[in-house]
Amino acid sequence: VQVAESGGGLVQPGGSLRLSCVVSGLPFNEAIVSWIRQAPGKAREWVATNWPGGANMYNTTVEGRFTASRDDDKNTGYLQMNTLKPDDTAEYFCVEAGTTTWGQGTQVTVSS
């Protein structure tokens, strides 16, 4: 199984970004896509999980601002991040939770 994230970048407070996570090596309709982030000097923090069939769960710090989704035809999970805050600055990792396979991470920086 391989996992690859993309879509990070620099955005102003209040802005939006969409992260993508391509999972290969297993039927994507069986993949459990989780998002984890780690800010400098802080512990890793679970952000969201998207289950086969589309159910989602979110950390309370992002609920209402972030939306996880998936496109099984494209083997891709997404994390739409809106109303971004400086506290959202972190390296974001996609994890296929069923196999505990991590991507390489993508940096999100929220700054004016």
Contacts in CASP RR format, 6 or more apart in sequence:
PFRMAT RR
TARGET T0000
AUTHOR 0000-0000-0000
METHOD contacts of the structure
MODEL  1
VQVAESGGGLVQPGGSLRLSCVVSGLPFNEAIVSWIRQAPGKAREWVATN
WPGGANMYNTTVEGRFTASRDDDKNTGYLQMNTLKPDDTAEYFCVEAGTT
TWGQGTQVTVSS
1 23 0 8 1.000
1 24 0 8 1.000
1 25 0 8 1.000
1 26 0 8 1.000
1 96 0 8 1.000
1 99 0 8 1.000
1 101 0 8 1.000
2 23 0 8 1.000
2 24 0 8 1.000
2 25 0 8 1.000
2 101 0 8 1.000
2 103 0 8 1.000
3 21 0 8 1.000
3 22 0 8 1.000
3 23 0 8 1.000
3 94 0 8 1.000
3 95 0 8 1.000
3 96 0 8 1.000
3 101 0 8 1.000
3 102 0 8 1.000
3 103 0 8 1.000
4 21 0 8 1.000
4 22 0 8 1.000
4 94 0 8 1.000
4 103 0 8 1.000
4 104 0 8 1.000
5 19 0 8 1.000
5 20 0 8 1.000
5 21 0 8 1.000
5 92 0 8 1.000
5 93 0 8 1.000
5 94 0 8 1.000
5 103 0 8 1.000
5 104 0 8 1.000
5 105 0 8 1.000
5 106 0 8 1.000
6 19 0 8 1.000
6 20 0 8 1.000
6 22 0 8 1.000
6 106 0 8 1.000
7 17 0 8 1.000
7 18 0 8 1.000
7 19 0 8 1.000
7 20 0 8 1.000
7 106 0 8 1.000
8 17 0 8 1.000
8 19 0 8 1.000
8 92 0 8 1.000
8 106 0 8 1.000
8 107 0 8 1.000
8 108 0 8 1.000
9 17 0 8 1.000
9 106 0 8 1.000
9 107 0 8 1.000
9 108 0 8 1.000
9 109 0 8 1.000
10 109 0 8 1.000
10 111 0 8 1.000
11 17 0 8 1.000
11 84 0 8 1.000
11 108 0 8 1.000
11 109 0 8 1.000
11 110 0 8 1.000
12 110 0 8 1.000
12 111 0 8 1.000
12 112 0 8 1.000
13 84 0 8 1.000
13 85 0 8 1.000
13 86 0 8 1.000
13 110 0 8 1.000
13 111 0 8 1.000
13 112 0 8 1.000
14 82 0 8 1.000
14 83 0 8 1.000
14 84 0 8 1.000
14 85 0 8 1.000
14 110 0 8 1.000
15 82 0 8 1.000
15 83 0 8 1.000
15 84 0 8 1.000
15 110 0 8 1.000
16 80 0 8 1.000
16 81 0 8 1.000
16 82 0 8 1.000
16 83 0 8 1.000
16 84 0 8 1.000
17 81 0 8 1.000
17 84 0 8 1.000
17 108 0 8 1.000
18 78 0 8 1.000
18 79 0 8 1.000
18 80 0 8 1.000
18 81 0 8 1.000
19 35 0 8 1.000
19 78 0 8 1.000
19 79 0 8 1.000
19 81 0 8 1.000
19 92 0 8 1.000
19 94 0 8 1.000
19 106 0 8 1.000
19 108 0 8 1.000
20 76 0 8 1.000
20 77 0 8 1.000
20 78 0 8 1.000
21 33 0 8 1.000
21 35 0 8 1.000
21 76 0 8 1.000
21 77 0 8 1.000
21 78 0 8 1.000
21 79 0 8 1.000
21 94 0 8 1.000
21 103 0 8 1.000
22 74 0 8 1.000
22 75 0 8 1.000
22 76 0 8 1.000
22 77 0 8 1.000
23 31 0 8 1.000
23 33 0 8 1.000
23 75 0 8 1.000
23 76 0 8 1.000
23 77 0 8 1.000
23 94 0 8 1.000
23 96 0 8 1.000
23 101 0 8 1.000
24 75 0 8 1.000
26 96 0 8 1.000
26 99 0 8 1.000
28 70 0 8 1.000
28 72 0 8 1.000
28 75 0 8 1.000
28 76 0 8 1.000
29 52 0 8 1.000
29 53 0 8 1.000
29 72 0 8 1.000
30 52 0 8 1.000
31 52 0 8 1.000
31 70 0 8 1.000
31 96 0 8 1.000
31 98 0 8 1.000
32 49 0 8 1.000
32 50 0 8 1.000
32 51 0 8 1.000
32 52 0 8 1.000
32 96 0 8 1.000
32 97 0 8 1.000
32 98 0 8 1.000
33 49 0 8 1.000
33 50 0 8 1.000
33 68 0 8 1.000
33 70 0 8 1.000
33 77 0 8 1.000
33 94 0 8 1.000
33 95 0 8 1.000
33 96 0 8 1.000
33 97 0 8 1.000
34 46 0 8 1.000
34 47 0 8 1.000
34 48 0 8 1.000
34 49 0 8 1.000
34 50 0 8 1.000
34 94 0 8 1.000
34 95 0 8 1.000
34 96 0 8 1.000
34 97 0 8 1.000
35 46 0 8 1.000
35 47 0 8 1.000
35 48 0 8 1.000
35 49 0 8 1.000
35 68 0 8 1.000
35 79 0 8 1.000
35 92 0 8 1.000
35 93 0 8 1.000
35 94 0 8 1.000
35 95 0 8 1.000
36 44 0 8 1.000
36 45 0 8 1.000
36 46 0 8 1.000
36 47 0 8 1.000
36 92 0 8 1.000
36 93 0 8 1.000
36 95 0 8 1.000
37 44 0 8 1.000
37 45 0 8 1.000
37 47 0 8 1.000
37 88 0 8 1.000
37 90 0 8 1.000
37 91 0 8 1.000
37 92 0 8 1.000
37 93 0 8 1.000
37 108 0 8 1.000
38 44 0 8 1.000
38 45 0 8 1.000
38 90 0 8 1.000
38 91 0 8 1.000
38 93 0 8 1.000
39 45 0 8 1.000
39 87 0 8 1.000
39 89 0 8 1.000
39 90 0 8 1.000
39 91 0 8 1.000
42 90 0 8 1.000
44 93 0 8 1.000
45 59 0 8 1.000
45 61 0 8 1.000
45 90 0 8 1.000
46 59 0 8 1.000
47 58 0 8 1.000
47 59 0 8 1.000
47 62 0 8 1.000
47 66 0 8 1.000
47 79 0 8 1.000
47 92 0 8 1.000
48 56 0 8 1.000
48 57 0 8 1.000
48 58 0 8 1.000
48 59 0 8 1.000
48 62 0 8 1.000
48 66 0 8 1.000
48 68 0 8 1.000
48 79 0 8 1.000
49 56 0 8 1.000
49 57 0 8 1.000
49 68 0 8 1.000
49 97 0 8 1.000
50 56 0 8 1.000
50 68 0 8 1.000
50 69 0 8 1.000
50 70 0 8 1.000
50 77 0 8 1.000
53 70 0 8 1.000
54 69 0 8 1.000
54 70 0 8 1.000
56 67 0 8 1.000
56 68 0 8 1.000
56 69 0 8 1.000
58 64 0 8 1.000
58 66 0 8 1.000
58 68 0 8 1.000
61 87 0 8 1.000
62 81 0 8 1.000
62 88 0 8 1.000
65 81 0 8 1.000
65 82 0 8 1.000
65 83 0 8 1.000
65 84 0 8 1.000
66 79 0 8 1.000
66 80 0 8 1.000
66 81 0 8 1.000
66 82 0 8 1.000
67 79 0 8 1.000
67 80 0 8 1.000
67 82 0 8 1.000
68 77 0 8 1.000
68 78 0 8 1.000
68 79 0 8 1.000
68 80 0 8 1.000
69 77 0 8 1.000
69 78 0 8 1.000
69 80 0 8 1.000
70 76 0 8 1.000
70 77 0 8 1.000
70 78 0 8 1.000
71 77 0 8 1.000
71 78 0 8 1.000
77 94 0 8 1.000
79 92 0 8 1.000
81 88 0 8 1.000
81 108 0 8 1.000
84 108 0 8 1.000
84 110 0 8 1.000
85 110 0 8 1.000
86 110 0 8 1.000
86 111 0 8 1.000
87 110 0 8 1.000
88 108 0 8 1.000
88 110 0 8 1.000
89 108 0 8 1.000
89 109 0 8 1.000
89 110 0 8 1.000
89 111 0 8 1.000
90 107 0 8 1.000
90 108 0 8 1.000
91 105 0 8 1.000
91 106 0 8 1.000
91 107 0 8 1.000
91 108 0 8 1.000
92 105 0 8 1.000
92 106 0 8 1.000
92 107 0 8 1.000
92 108 0 8 1.000
93 102 0 8 1.000
93 103 0 8 1.000
93 104 0 8 1.000
93 105 0 8 1.000
94 102 0 8 1.000
94 103 0 8 1.000
94 105 0 8 1.000
95 101 0 8 1.000
95 102 0 8 1.000
95 103 0 8 1.000
END
